[in-house]
Structures are given as structure tokens and as C-alpha cells.
Amino acid sequence: MQRRMSREGKTIKVMIDMYCRSHHRGSKLCSECGELLDYALERLNKCPFQEGKTTCVKCPVHCYKPAMREKVRVVMRHSGPRMTYRHPILALFHFIDGARKEPVHPAHK
């Protein structure tokens, strides 16, 4: 995995971990949050844009199942504001990545 994708994976892991600790009160990820993390990392690994991608919310290809997309939205709503204080560098990179232009799908080049 390249640096950008590795950082994206770390960001989603941190966000899910923050959400799970706050809502499910365990020291480790619960099975539901672990499943969500595995799914998110799998989607990230299969992303057709890889290093050139923007944030998933701005992506023209919606590769998440609707139910999983909603779960990630809930996690992001909870963890996003907290990232600024607990993980400011990751939050800054996520903000910068979100400012990227929408990528062109490799099949349409």
C-alpha cells in the first residue's frame, strides 16, 4: 500500500476506534466495529483511484454497500470533530485530501 492509502487506512481505523470506545465501552473493537473496519480497509484496497483519490464522500464511484456507507457516516459524524484535537495531523491530511479534485475513473481515460 502506498503512503496516501496507508494514511487513509490509519485514519479510518482511528475514527472507528474512537467511535467504538465511546459507544461500546470496550478496550478493543467490538465485533460490529471490527467488521466495519475490515470492510472499509477492503474497499480502500480495491479503490480504482488509489493514490489519486479524494475522500470517499466526494468519490464518483460508491463502492460501499448502502448499509455500510451509513455506518461509516455515523462513525465520521462522531469522530470527525474529535480528530482535530486527538489526531490533528491525520485530520489535516484528511482535510487536504478532501480538497483534491474529483478523480477521473481509470476506465474512462
PyRosetta script that sets phi, psi and omega in degrees:
from pyrosetta import init, pose_from_sequence

init()
pose = pose_from_sequence("MQRRMSREGKTIKVMIDMYCRSHHRGSKLCSECGELLDYALERLNKCPFQEGKTTCVKCPVHCYKPAMREKVRVVMRHSGPRMTYRHPILALFHFIDGARKEPVHPAHK")
pose.set_psi(1, 138.5)
pose.set_omega(1, -180.0)
pose.set_phi(2, -75.9)
pose.set_psi(2, 169.6)
pose.set_omega(2, -177.8)
pose.set_phi(3, -57.1)
pose.set_psi(3, -46.8)
pose.set_omega(3, -177.6)
pose.set_phi(4, -61.9)
pose.set_psi(4, -46.6)
pose.set_omega(4, -178.1)
pose.set_phi(5, -69.9)
pose.set_psi(5, -35.3)
pose.set_omega(5, 177.0)
pose.set_phi(6, -63.5)
pose.set_psi(6, -42.8)
pose.set_omega(6, 178.6)
pose.set_phi(7, -65.4)
pose.set_psi(7, -39.9)
pose.set_omega(7, 178.4)
pose.set_phi(8, -62.6)
pose.set_psi(8, -41.7)
pose.set_omega(8, 177.3)
pose.set_phi(9, -63.5)
pose.set_psi(9, -41.5)
pose.set_omega(9, 178.8)
pose.set_phi(10, -64.5)
pose.set_psi(10, -40.4)
pose.set_omega(10, -179.8)
pose.set_phi(11, -62.0)
pose.set_psi(11, -47.6)
pose.set_omega(11, -178.8)
pose.set_phi(12, -66.6)
pose.set_psi(12, -35.6)
pose.set_omega(12, 177.7)
pose.set_phi(13, -63.3)
pose.set_psi(13, -46.1)
pose.set_omega(13, 179.9)
pose.set_phi(14, -62.9)
pose.set_psi(14, -42.0)
pose.set_omega(14, -178.3)
pose.set_phi(15, -65.7)
pose.set_psi(15, -43.2)
pose.set_omega(15, 178.9)
pose.set_phi(16, -66.6)
pose.set_psi(16, -39.3)
pose.set_omega(16, 178.1)
pose.set_phi(17, -61.8)
pose.set_psi(17, -44.9)
pose.set_omega(17, 178.6)
pose.set_phi(18, -60.7)
pose.set_psi(18, -44.1)
pose.set_omega(18, -179.8)
pose.set_phi(19, -63.1)
pose.set_psi(19, -47.4)
pose.set_omega(19, -176.3)
pose.set_phi(20, -64.0)
pose.set_psi(20, -43.9)
pose.set_omega(20, 179.3)
pose.set_phi(21, -61.7)
pose.set_psi(21, -36.3)
pose.set_omega(21, -178.0)
pose.set_phi(22, -76.2)
pose.set_psi(22, -38.7)
pose.set_omega(22, -174.0)
pose.set_phi(23, -97.9)
pose.set_psi(23, -28.8)
pose.set_omega(23, -174.9)
pose.set_phi(24, -113.7)
pose.set_psi(24, -1.2)
pose.set_omega(24, 169.2)
pose.set_phi(25, 53.2)
pose.set_psi(25, 33.3)
pose.set_omega(25, 176.4)
pose.set_phi(26, -110.2)
pose.set_psi(26, 164.8)
pose.set_omega(26, 177.4)
pose.set_phi(27, -83.9)
pose.set_psi(27, -19.8)
pose.set_omega(27, 176.7)
pose.set_phi(28, -118.4)
pose.set_psi(28, 165.3)
pose.set_omega(28, 176.8)
pose.set_phi(29, -63.7)
pose.set_psi(29, 137.2)
pose.set_omega(29, 173.9)
pose.set_phi(30, -73.0)
pose.set_psi(30, 170.3)
pose.set_omega(30, -176.7)
pose.set_phi(31, -63.3)
pose.set_psi(31, -37.8)
pose.set_omega(31, -179.6)
pose.set_phi(32, -65.3)
pose.set_psi(32, -45.0)
pose.set_omega(32, 179.7)
pose.set_phi(33, -71.2)
pose.set_psi(33, -34.4)
pose.set_omega(33, 175.7)
pose.set_phi(34, -63.2)
pose.set_psi(34, -40.0)
pose.set_omega(34, 177.5)
pose.set_phi(35, -64.8)
pose.set_psi(35, -42.1)
pose.set_omega(35, 178.3)
pose.set_phi(36, -63.3)
pose.set_psi(36, -42.8)
pose.set_omega(36, 178.3)
pose.set_phi(37, -62.7)
pose.set_psi(37, -46.4)
pose.set_omega(37, 178.7)
pose.set_phi(38, -58.9)
pose.set_psi(38, -42.9)
pose.set_omega(38, 179.9)
pose.set_phi(39, -64.1)
pose.set_psi(39, -45.2)
pose.set_omega(39, -179.1)
pose.set_phi(40, -63.4)
pose.set_psi(40, -41.7)
pose.set_omega(40, 179.6)
pose.set_phi(41, -68.3)
pose.set_psi(41, -36.2)
pose.set_omega(41, 176.5)
pose.set_phi(42, -63.9)
pose.set_psi(42, -45.0)
pose.set_omega(42, 178.1)
pose.set_phi(43, -61.7)
pose.set_psi(43, -40.7)
pose.set_omega(43, -180.0)
pose.set_phi(44, -63.2)
pose.set_psi(44, -43.1)
pose.set_omega(44, 179.2)
pose.set_phi(45, -64.9)
pose.set_psi(45, -29.1)
pose.set_omega(45, -178.5)
pose.set_phi(46, -95.4)
pose.set_psi(46, 5.1)
pose.set_omega(46, -178.3)
pose.set_phi(47, -60.1)
pose.set_psi(47, 127.1)
pose.set_omega(47, -179.5)
pose.set_phi(48, -70.3)
pose.set_psi(48, -16.9)
pose.set_omega(48, -176.7)
pose.set_phi(49, -93.8)
pose.set_psi(49, -24.2)
pose.set_omega(49, 179.4)
pose.set_phi(50, 46.3)
pose.set_psi(50, -120.6)
pose.set_omega(50, -173.5)
pose.set_phi(51, -63.5)
pose.set_psi(51, -22.8)
pose.set_omega(51, -177.7)
pose.set_phi(52, -90.2)
pose.set_psi(52, 6.8)
pose.set_omega(52, -173.9)
pose.set_phi(53, -76.7)
pose.set_psi(53, 155.5)
pose.set_omega(53, 169.7)
pose.set_phi(54, -92.7)
pose.set_psi(54, -166.6)
pose.set_omega(54, 174.7)
pose.set_phi(55, -72.6)
pose.set_psi(55, 154.6)
pose.set_omega(55, -174.4)
pose.set_phi(56, -59.6)
pose.set_psi(56, -33.9)
pose.set_omega(56, -178.0)
pose.set_phi(57, -63.8)
pose.set_psi(57, -27.0)
pose.set_omega(57, -179.3)
pose.set_phi(58, -98.4)
pose.set_psi(58, 1.3)
pose.set_omega(58, -175.1)
pose.set_phi(59, -72.5)
pose.set_psi(59, 139.5)
pose.set_omega(59, 178.2)
pose.set_phi(60, -73.8)
pose.set_psi(60, -18.1)
pose.set_omega(60, 179.6)
pose.set_phi(61, -106.3)
pose.set_psi(61, 118.2)
pose.set_omega(61, 179.0)
pose.set_phi(62, -97.1)
pose.set_psi(62, 97.2)
pose.set_omega(62, -175.0)
pose.set_phi(63, -91.2)
pose.set_psi(63, -7.7)
pose.set_omega(63, 178.5)
pose.set_phi(64, -84.0)
pose.set_psi(64, 142.6)
pose.set_omega(64, 170.9)
pose.set_phi(65, -64.8)
pose.set_psi(65, 148.1)
pose.set_omega(65, -177.4)
pose.set_phi(66, -53.8)
pose.set_psi(66, -41.3)
pose.set_omega(66, -179.1)
pose.set_phi(67, -65.9)
pose.set_psi(67, -40.7)
pose.set_omega(67, 179.6)
pose.set_phi(68, -70.9)
pose.set_psi(68, -36.6)
pose.set_omega(68, 177.9)
pose.set_phi(69, -60.8)
pose.set_psi(69, -40.8)
pose.set_omega(69, 179.1)
pose.set_phi(70, -66.5)
pose.set_psi(70, -39.5)
pose.set_omega(70, 177.4)
pose.set_phi(71, -62.1)
pose.set_psi(71, -41.9)
pose.set_omega(71, 179.3)
pose.set_phi(72, -66.1)
pose.set_psi(72, -38.0)
pose.set_omega(72, 177.1)
pose.set_phi(73, -59.9)
pose.set_psi(73, -43.2)
pose.set_omega(73, 179.3)
pose.set_phi(74, -61.8)
pose.set_psi(74, -44.5)
pose.set_omega(74, 178.7)
pose.set_phi(75, -61.6)
pose.set_psi(75, -45.3)
pose.set_omega(75, -178.2)
pose.set_phi(76, -64.2)
pose.set_psi(76, -40.6)
pose.set_omega(76, 179.0)
pose.set_phi(77, -62.4)
pose.set_psi(77, -36.5)
pose.set_omega(77, 179.4)
pose.set_phi(78, -76.5)
pose.set_psi(78, -50.7)
pose.set_omega(78, -170.6)
pose.set_phi(79, -83.8)
pose.set_psi(79, -28.6)
pose.set_omega(79, -176.3)
pose.set_phi(80, -51.5)
pose.set_psi(80, -55.6)
pose.set_omega(80, 179.9)
pose.set_phi(81, -62.8)
pose.set_psi(81, -32.1)
pose.set_omega(81, -179.0)
pose.set_phi(82, -75.0)
pose.set_psi(82, -23.6)
pose.set_omega(82, -179.9)
pose.set_phi(83, -61.2)
pose.set_psi(83, -34.3)
pose.set_omega(83, -178.9)
pose.set_phi(84, -57.2)
pose.set_psi(84, -35.9)
pose.set_omega(84, -177.9)
pose.set_phi(85, -93.2)
pose.set_psi(85, -38.3)
pose.set_omega(85, -174.0)
pose.set_phi(86, -89.3)
pose.set_psi(86, -29.6)
pose.set_omega(86, -179.7)
pose.set_phi(87, -142.1)
pose.set_psi(87, 67.7)
pose.set_omega(87, -173.3)
pose.set_phi(88, -62.0)
pose.set_psi(88, -33.9)
pose.set_omega(88, -179.5)
pose.set_phi(89, -68.0)
pose.set_psi(89, -46.3)
pose.set_omega(89, 177.3)
pose.set_phi(90, -62.2)
pose.set_psi(90, -40.0)
pose.set_omega(90, 178.9)
pose.set_phi(91, -62.8)
pose.set_psi(91, -41.5)
pose.set_omega(91, 179.1)
pose.set_phi(92, -63.8)
pose.set_psi(92, -46.2)
pose.set_omega(92, 178.5)
pose.set_phi(93, -62.6)
pose.set_psi(93, -38.8)
pose.set_omega(93, 178.7)
pose.set_phi(94, -63.5)
pose.set_psi(94, -40.3)
pose.set_omega(94, 177.2)
pose.set_phi(95, -63.1)
pose.set_psi(95, -45.6)
pose.set_omega(95, 179.5)
pose.set_phi(96, -63.7)
pose.set_psi(96, -43.8)
pose.set_omega(96, 179.3)
pose.set_phi(97, -62.3)
pose.set_psi(97, -34.0)
pose.set_omega(97, 178.7)
pose.set_phi(98, -69.8)
pose.set_psi(98, -19.8)
pose.set_omega(98, 179.3)
pose.set_phi(99, -83.2)
pose.set_psi(99, -7.5)
pose.set_omega(99, 179.2)
pose.set_phi(100, -64.7)
pose.set_psi(100, 153.7)
pose.set_omega(100, 176.0)
pose.set_phi(101, -69.7)
pose.set_psi(101, 154.4)
pose.set_omega(101, 177.7)
pose.set_phi(102, -62.7)
pose.set_psi(102, 128.3)
pose.set_omega(102, -177.0)
pose.set_phi(103, -73.6)
pose.set_psi(103, 156.9)
pose.set_omega(103, 175.2)
pose.set_phi(104, -90.9)
pose.set_psi(104, 130.9)
pose.set_omega(104, -178.4)
pose.set_phi(105, -62.1)
pose.set_psi(105, 133.6)
pose.set_omega(105, -177.6)
pose.set_phi(106, -55.0)
pose.set_psi(106, -31.0)
pose.set_omega(106, -179.8)
pose.set_phi(107, -73.0)
pose.set_psi(107, -16.1)
pose.set_omega(107, -177.2)
pose.set_phi(108, -102.9)
pose.set_psi(108, 8.1)
pose.set_omega(108, -179.2)
pose.set_phi(109, -76.0)
pose.dump_pdb("model.pdb")
